[in-house]
Structures are given as structure tokens and as C-alpha cells.
Amino acid sequence: MKLQLGYEFFYSFPQPTPCLLILNVHHTRASDLTGPDHILTSPATRLDGYRDLFGNWCNRLVAPAGSFRVYANAAIYDSGQPDPVALGARESPVENLPDEALTFLIPSRFCESDKLLDMSWELFGNTPPGWERVQAICDFVHNRITFSYENARPTRTAAEAYQESIGVCRDYAHLAIAFCRALNIPARYCTGYLSDLGTPLPYPDGDFAAWFEAYLDGEWQVFDPRNNQPRLGRVLIARGRDAADVAMVTTFGPNTLERFHVWTDEITEPPLAHPLPQL
């Protein structure tokens, strides 16, 4: 399967403003791209790239005053298969975890697992450890939070999402991650594209998505408490401790985001033409 993916952000800046962008497809999926997913701007602006502490590809620029557009359009090959499910995957004792997983056991800005410690064990302590426990967390979060763009708030933490019972995909991911960490299961925040393939029509407007990965049986396994079912066409952009590490666009000055558009659509290619046999 091939997907067309991309985005457009339209900003207005009152003055030249430094920006940080994390918008490129993750390096683990780069070989699936049919061509580079270059970040383009209008007016054209210099970008300087670097890798952050989590291996995500980041870009810096200074947006000029006035109207400013950031956009990209690319195509990527995908397996066309839903997220894998490993029902028998087991938890690893903390003393056996690899060093790089320990970072994802610690409370972070939006995933204050220390505040949810007692609650986590009360809710899930009797659930069989491993995949079943993480899925129980996802089931709980999926039912606890009501999805609402109108009530999105960029400062909402996991504990606040639990208390308010409302949010967007990042809030679902933050709460599930906090529960996992409180139960000594490493969990990391993920952001990227997610197609609507396999879901009922009509499809909603496109957007970026947030999910998380839990470390089970020596591998990072995908979980999505917002949708709470395996999905098709998931394309990773970045991973981190929480949304603060992987913000798509960070602006260091006043601005107005006037509108944006994101797409992840299947490319239907015509069948190859076969020449007629010569008589």
C-alpha cells in the first residue's frame, strides 16, 4: 500500500520569530518514503537540522514577519497491515530493563506518574501483568476520557485529564503512559500520521495523531488508547517522554496559527497496462 501524506500550516508573525519544527518522518520509516519529505516554506527560509536526544530529526528556522506557510507532501510505502498485537507479551523486571528504557519509567512534565501511583495499583494491580495489563489501561483510559477538540488544552497533564475526563489524543496517551510508568512498565509518547483507512465513512478532517509504545518482551509495542483498536497506515514522526519533547511546531514569540491541514490518504494506482498480443 502507498500513502500520500503531508501538511500545511499557515501562520501570521508580527516580527521575525525563531521556530523549532519536528515534522519529518522518523528515521525508522525513512526507507519507506518514495522521496524526501522536505519541509518547505513560503516565503523560502533557511532551515538548520539536528537530531535531539531521542533521535528525532528537528529543524530550526527564523520565520519572517507577516504571512508564513510551512508545508510538505510526500508518499510512503506501508505494509497495509493493522498494528501488531502480541497478546502473550510479558513485562520485564526493572532490574532487567535496558538502560535506554529507564528514562521512560520516570515521571515527566505531562505524565506525572508519581501522582497516580496508588491509583494505578488499585485499578490495575490485580490485572495479569504484560499485554493484558497495558490493554486494561487502554480500555480504562478510552472509556474515561471523552474526545473533544473544543476542550483541547496544551497544558493539560495526565492527572488533569483523569480529573476532567475530557481531551484529545495526546491526553489519552499521557494518561495511559502515566499509569504504565506507575506500574513499572516503560512507556514512551509517539506522534505521527494516522490514516482513516478501515474506519467507517465519512472520514473526519485530517490531523496528526498521538499514541504510545510500552516495553514488553524486549520490544516496544504500539498501543492507541484514543482509538483502542489496531489501525492501518500509522506513520511515526517522533518519540519522547511526552508531548513536550515532540511538539510539531514550537514558536519563540507571538504568532497566530490561522489554519492547518494534514492528510494521510491511500494512493490508488492504476493497474499496469498489458500490450495486446500481435496476430
C-alpha positions as CSV (number, residue, x, y, z in Angstrom):
1,M,0.0,0.0,0.0
2,K,1.2,3.5,-0.8
3,L,0.1,6.6,1.2
4,Q,0.2,10.3,0.3
5,L,1.0,12.3,3.4
6,G,1.7,15.9,4.2
7,Y,0.6,19.1,5.9
8,E,0.2,22.8,5.6
9,F,0.5,25.3,8.4
10,F,-0.5,29.0,7.8
11,Y,0.9,31.4,10.4
12,S,1.0,35.2,10.8
13,F,4.0,36.6,12.7
14,P,4.2,40.2,13.9
15,Q,8.0,40.1,13.9
16,P,10.8,37.7,12.9
17,T,10.4,34.7,15.2
18,P,12.6,31.6,15.8
19,C,10.8,28.3,15.4
20,L,11.6,24.7,16.1
21,L,10.0,22.0,13.8
22,I,9.7,18.3,14.4
23,L,7.8,17.3,11.2
24,N,9.9,14.8,9.3
25,V,9.0,11.1,9.1
26,H,11.0,9.2,11.7
27,H,14.3,7.7,10.5
28,T,12.9,4.2,11.1
29,R,10.4,4.8,8.3
30,A,12.7,6.9,6.1
31,S,13.5,3.9,3.8
32,D,9.8,3.5,3.0
33,L,9.5,7.0,1.6
34,T,9.4,7.3,-2.2
35,G,11.3,10.6,-2.0
36,P,12.4,13.0,0.7
37,D,9.7,14.6,2.8
38,H,11.4,18.0,2.8
39,I,10.0,20.8,4.9
40,L,9.2,23.7,2.6
41,T,8.3,27.3,3.5
42,S,6.8,30.3,1.8
43,P,8.5,32.7,1.7
44,A,11.6,30.5,1.4
45,T,13.6,30.4,4.6
46,R,16.8,28.7,5.7
47,L,16.4,25.6,7.8
48,D,19.1,24.0,10.0
49,G,18.7,20.4,11.1
50,Y,19.8,18.4,14.0
51,R,18.9,15.2,16.0
52,D,17.6,15.6,19.5
53,L,18.3,13.3,22.5
54,F,15.7,10.8,21.4
55,G,17.0,10.5,17.8
56,N,14.2,12.6,16.3
57,W,15.0,14.9,13.3
58,C,14.5,18.5,14.1
59,N,14.7,21.8,12.1
60,R,15.3,25.3,13.2
61,L,14.3,28.5,11.3
62,V,13.5,32.1,11.8
63,A,10.1,32.9,10.4
64,P,9.9,36.4,8.8
65,A,7.2,38.9,9.8
66,G,3.9,38.5,8.0
67,S,2.2,35.5,6.5
68,F,4.2,32.3,6.6
69,R,3.4,28.9,5.2
70,V,5.1,25.6,6.3
71,Y,4.3,22.6,4.2
72,A,5.3,19.2,2.8
73,N,3.9,16.5,0.6
74,A,5.4,13.0,0.2
75,A,4.5,9.4,-0.5
76,I,5.4,6.4,1.6
77,Y,5.0,2.6,1.3
78,D,3.2,0.9,4.1
79,S,2.5,-2.8,4.9
80,G,-1.2,-2.2,4.8
81,Q,-1.5,-4.3,7.9
82,P,-3.1,-3.2,11.2
83,D,-1.0,-2.6,14.3
84,P,0.5,-5.8,15.5
85,V,-1.0,-7.5,18.6
86,A,1.2,-9.6,20.9
87,L,-1.2,-11.0,23.5
88,G,1.4,-13.0,25.3
89,A,4.0,-10.3,25.6
90,R,5.4,-10.1,29.2
91,E,6.7,-7.3,31.4
92,S,10.4,-7.2,32.2
93,P,11.6,-6.7,35.8
94,V,13.1,-3.3,36.3
95,E,16.5,-4.7,37.0
96,N,16.5,-6.5,33.6
97,L,15.4,-3.4,31.5
98,P,17.9,-2.0,29.1
99,D,19.4,1.4,30.1
100,E,17.6,3.3,27.4
101,A,14.2,2.1,28.7
102,L,14.7,3.6,32.2
103,T,14.1,7.1,31.0
104,F,10.6,6.1,30.2
105,L,9.8,4.9,33.7
106,I,10.4,8.4,35.3
107,P,7.6,11.0,35.8
108,S,7.7,13.8,33.2
109,R,6.1,17.2,32.5
110,F,2.7,15.8,31.3
111,C,2.9,12.3,32.7
112,E,3.2,12.7,36.4
113,S,3.1,9.0,37.3
114,D,4.1,9.7,40.9
115,K,0.7,11.5,41.5
116,L,-1.1,8.4,40.1
117,L,0.9,5.7,41.8
118,D,-1.6,4.5,44.4
119,M,-4.5,4.8,42.0
120,S,-2.6,2.8,39.3
121,W,-2.1,-0.2,41.6
122,E,-5.7,0.0,42.9
123,L,-7.1,0.0,39.4
124,F,-4.7,-2.5,37.6
125,G,-2.6,-4.2,40.3
126,N,-4.8,-7.4,40.1
127,T,-4.7,-7.5,36.3
128,P,-2.3,-10.1,34.8
129,P,1.0,-8.4,34.0
130,G,2.1,-7.9,30.5
131,W,0.0,-7.1,27.4
132,E,-3.3,-7.8,29.3
133,R,-2.4,-5.1,31.9
134,V,-1.5,-2.5,29.3
135,Q,-4.6,-3.2,27.3
136,A,-6.7,-2.9,30.5
137,I,-5.1,0.5,31.0
138,C,-6.0,1.5,27.4
139,D,-9.6,0.2,27.9
140,F,-9.9,2.3,31.1
141,V,-8.5,5.5,29.5
142,H,-10.6,5.1,26.4
143,N,-13.8,4.9,28.5
144,R,-12.6,7.6,31.0
145,I,-11.9,10.4,28.5
146,T,-14.4,11.9,26.1
147,F,-12.8,13.2,22.9
148,S,-13.3,16.9,22.4
149,Y,-11.3,19.3,20.1
150,E,-13.3,22.2,21.6
151,N,-11.9,21.4,25.0
152,A,-8.3,20.8,24.0
153,R,-5.7,22.5,26.2
154,P,-1.9,22.3,25.6
155,T,-1.1,22.4,29.3
156,R,-3.4,19.6,30.4
157,T,-1.5,16.9,32.3
158,A,-2.3,13.2,32.7
159,A,-3.7,13.7,36.2
160,E,-5.8,16.6,35.0
161,A,-7.1,14.5,32.1
162,Y,-8.2,11.9,34.6
163,Q,-9.9,14.5,36.7
164,E,-11.6,16.4,33.8
165,S,-12.4,13.2,31.8
166,I,-12.1,15.1,28.5
167,G,-9.3,15.8,26.0
168,V,-7.7,14.9,22.7
169,C,-5.4,12.1,21.6
170,R,-2.4,13.5,23.5
171,D,-4.4,13.4,26.7
172,Y,-5.4,9.7,26.2
173,A,-1.7,8.9,25.6
174,H,-0.4,10.9,28.5
175,L,-2.8,9.2,31.0
176,A,-2.1,5.7,29.7
177,I,1.7,6.4,29.8
178,A,1.4,7.7,33.4
179,F,-0.4,4.6,34.5
180,C,2.1,2.3,32.8
181,R,5.1,4.1,34.4
182,A,3.5,3.9,37.8
183,L,3.2,0.1,37.3
184,N,6.9,-0.1,36.3
185,I,6.2,-0.6,32.6
186,P,8.3,1.7,30.4
187,A,6.1,3.8,28.1
188,R,7.0,6.5,25.6
189,Y,4.9,9.1,23.8
190,C,4.6,8.9,20.0
191,T,3.3,11.3,17.4
192,G,2.8,11.0,13.7
193,Y,0.4,10.4,10.8
194,L,-2.6,8.0,11.1
195,S,-4.8,7.2,8.2
196,D,-8.6,6.6,8.5
197,L,-8.4,3.5,6.3
198,G,-10.6,0.7,7.6
199,T,-12.9,3.0,9.6
200,P,-16.4,4.0,8.6
201,L,-17.1,6.8,6.1
202,P,-17.2,9.8,6.1
203,Y,-13.7,10.4,7.3
204,P,-13.1,13.4,9.6
205,D,-10.7,16.2,8.7
206,G,-7.1,15.0,8.8
207,D,-4.8,15.7,11.8
208,F,-1.7,14.4,13.4
209,A,-2.2,11.6,16.0
210,A,-0.7,10.7,19.3
211,W,-0.3,7.1,20.7
212,F,2.3,5.4,22.9
213,E,4.6,2.4,23.0
214,A,5.1,0.1,26.0
215,Y,8.2,-2.0,26.5
216,L,7.1,-5.7,26.7
217,D,9.0,-8.9,25.9
218,G,12.1,-6.9,24.9
219,E,10.3,-4.8,22.3
220,W,8.3,-1.6,22.1
221,Q,4.7,-2.4,21.4
222,V,2.2,0.1,19.9
223,F,-0.9,1.0,21.9
224,D,-3.5,3.6,21.0
225,P,-6.0,4.4,23.8
226,R,-7.7,7.1,21.8
227,N,-8.9,4.6,19.1
228,N,-8.4,1.4,21.2
229,Q,-8.2,-0.9,18.2
230,P,-5.5,-1.8,15.7
231,R,-5.3,0.7,12.9
232,L,-3.9,0.9,9.3
233,G,-1.5,3.4,8.0
234,R,0.3,4.6,11.1
235,V,3.5,6.6,10.2
236,L,5.8,7.6,13.1
237,I,7.3,11.1,13.2
238,A,8.8,11.3,16.7
239,R,9.1,9.7,20.1
240,G,9.8,11.2,23.5
241,R,8.8,11.2,27.2
242,D,5.6,13.2,26.5
243,A,4.2,15.8,24.1
244,A,6.7,18.5,25.4
245,D,9.5,16.6,23.8
246,V,7.9,16.2,20.3
247,A,5.8,19.3,19.7
248,M,5.3,19.6,15.9
249,V,6.0,23.4,15.9
250,T,7.4,25.4,18.7
251,T,7.5,29.2,18.3
252,F,9.6,31.5,20.4
253,G,7.5,34.7,20.1
254,P,3.9,35.9,19.4
255,N,2.1,34.5,16.4
256,T,-1.3,33.4,15.1
257,L,-1.9,29.9,13.6
258,E,-4.6,30.8,11.1
259,R,-5.3,27.3,9.8
260,F,-3.7,24.0,9.1
261,H,-4.4,20.9,7.1
262,V,-3.0,17.3,7.4
263,W,-3.5,14.4,5.1
264,T,-2.8,10.6,5.1
265,D,-4.5,9.2,2.1
266,E,-4.2,5.9,0.2
267,I,-2.8,6.3,-3.4
268,T,-4.8,4.1,-5.7
269,E,-2.5,3.3,-8.7
270,P,-4.0,2.1,-12.0
271,P,-3.1,-1.4,-13.0
272,L,-0.2,-1.9,-15.3
273,A,-1.2,-1.9,-19.0
274,H,-0.6,-5.2,-20.9
275,P,0.1,-4.9,-24.6
276,L,-2.3,-6.7,-26.9
277,P,-0.8,-9.8,-28.5
278,Q,0.3,-9.4,-32.1
279,L,-1.7,-11.6,-34.6
